[in-house]
Amino acid sequence: MVSYNQSVNPAPAIELLVIGGGPAGFFAALTLAEARPRSSIVILEKASTVLGKVRISGGGRCNVTHACFDPAILTRFYPRGGRELRGVFARFQPADTIRWFESHGVLLKTEEDGRVFPVSNSSETIISCLTGEAARQGIEVHTHTRVKSLERTPEGTFVATCHDGTLWHTRRVILATGGEGGFHLAAGLGHTIQPPVPSLFTFKIHDPRFEGLQGISIPAVRLWLPTANIHSEGALLITHWGLSGPAVLRLSAWGARVLHQHNYQLALTIHWLPGLSEDGVMAHLKNQRSHHGRKRVTAWCPFEAIAQRLWQKLVLSAEIPETTTWSTLTRQQIVRLAQELTAGRYEIAGKAPFKDEFVTCGGVTLDEVDFRTLESRLVPGLFLAGEVLDIDGLTGGFNLQNAWSTGWVAGRAIAGKT
Ligand SMILES: Cc1cc2nc3c(=O)[nH]c(=O)nc-3n(C[C@H](O)[C@H](O)[C@H](O)COP(=O)(O)OP(=O)(O)OC[C@H]3O[C@@H](n4cnc5c(N)ncnc54)[C@H](O)[C@@H]3O)c2cc1C
């Protein structure tokens, strides 16, 4: 294979230079190669291996996508970028991702909650498929190659300069550098960057109500950040550092920016019984007086969803003494307990990692990109795909789907242009 990189003489421009060997970059390159075989395509990756995040994704199992096949519903899983992705998903959505991998020899399975994984339960299956296909298509891949700067020439081509001084001349560029590392390249060409901040994390909360309760999970709660009026619902897990589980991850994604602005120190309220209003909870508590009057309140939890040990803590937090029986419970105590159950207040003290998935909120401003092609509206010939854009999804396969879909649309657009 001819290598076009030269540090002295200008080289013939290759058709496509992909900056970033992640899923978005690979998928864009493969889409162009499949649509127009024998295109000259080069992927530059700064790390020692490509597809590093895919390797660790989904706890090493790679949650490839989510079995949500209606583009309009799918967009609701993206705190940022949902509106822009509507048309992209109309062209390439999870059903297409599944079809693409299966037609390239990767068997996939859908778990009960809709997450899609390789049957092998190993991200290596996805990596071998993408790298094997790239090799088969003659795509040149260079690792240990960090692009330092990117310029557009007066003739409308691009020159990328690598950390070792190597220059690459290309007619089109896909910037697919993910949530870290490549924003300066887009900014250098005039793009605006929404400041990157973390999304998908868990909460550190030091509260006596959670002491000794690690491992307890509650199937459904409603969380609320009053400062920003952001809600989320779902299962909750009490951990040794605070709270985790789908409800927390969702809130961390929708509230990523406001939480960052407040240095991850904000008040949170928990409704432990989201199916009931405060009045409904009060009525249920009052009912217990006649049916279980002789039992101690701490010893009898009338709500199936709340674990007994958690219930005890909530009762004590409502200032109801340990020895109080249901028959002696006062109206004020019932009001306090109902408030504790529906709007208990907790102080978030910081963020803690979620090991299965992590994503960056922020990136290239979306109205500077034409989502019919993923081409920059400011710099013709520059395409952007994946997490480098100000797009991020909830946990569950939505972030990789963004990479596949935007990569595919960019690859097809370039195939149509050349
Ligand atoms: C621990 C973890 C688990 C995850 N699990 C899942 C999951 O199961 N399902 C899911 O949907 N999402 C998951 N995600 C999110 C998902 O991995 C990312 O959203 C996705 O990888 C983004 O793809 P990308 O190609 O845009 O960027 P990336 O995967 O970040 O790839 C960008 C590449 O560009 C390279 N690069 C950056 N700057 C330069 C430069 N200047 N020159 C050359 N190369 C450069 C980087 O080294 C990187 O390899 C997970 C993320 C993490 C961190």
The ligand as a Gaussian input file, in Angstrom:
#p B3LYP/6-31G(d) Opt

LIG

0 1
 C      -15.960000       3.418000      30.294000
 C      -16.892000       3.733000      29.151000
 C      -17.861000       2.815000      28.801000
 C      -18.772000       3.126000      27.769000
 N      -19.718000       2.198000      27.427000
 C      -20.605000       2.484000      26.454000
 C      -21.560000       1.516000      26.033000
 O      -21.548000       0.372000      26.496000
 N      -22.479000       1.894000      25.106000
 C      -22.486000       3.152000      24.549000
 O      -23.352000       3.426000      23.726000
 N      -21.542000       4.047000      24.868000
 C      -20.603000       3.740000      25.784000
 N      -19.650000       4.662000      26.120000
 C      -19.598000       5.928000      25.368000
 C      -18.967000       5.658000      23.997000
 O      -17.827000       4.829000      24.172000
 C      -18.579000       6.962000      23.325000
 O      -19.706000       7.791000      23.242000
 C      -18.042000       6.662000      21.922000
 O      -16.853000       5.912000      22.022000
 C      -17.762000       7.959000      21.177000
 O      -17.217000       7.600000      19.942000
 P      -16.290000       8.601000      19.129000
 O      -15.745000       7.831000      17.990000
 O      -17.029000       9.852000      18.883000
 O      -15.124000       8.995000      20.149000
 P      -14.031000       8.091000      20.870000
 O      -14.485000       6.709000      21.078000
 O      -13.608000       8.883000      22.062000
 O      -12.856000       8.047000      19.805000
 C      -12.111000       9.213000      19.473000
 C      -10.700000       8.822000      19.171000
 O       -9.981000       9.956000      18.715000
 C       -8.680000       9.922000      19.236000
 N       -8.146000      11.288000      19.193000
 C       -8.538000      12.341000      19.945000
 N       -7.836000      13.442000      19.600000
 C       -6.991000      13.064000      18.618000
 C       -6.017000      13.765000      17.846000
 N       -5.766000      15.068000      18.028000
 N       -5.327000      13.083000      16.895000
 C       -5.563000      11.751000      16.686000
 N       -6.467000      11.042000      17.395000
 C       -7.180000      11.702000      18.331000
 C       -8.873000       9.364000      20.633000
 O       -7.684000       8.810000      21.141000
 C       -9.959000       8.314000      20.406000
 O       -9.433000       7.042000      20.128000
 C      -18.700000       4.374000      27.097000
 C      -17.684000       5.269000      27.437000
 C      -16.778000       4.953000      28.441000
 C      -15.685000       5.935000      28.783000

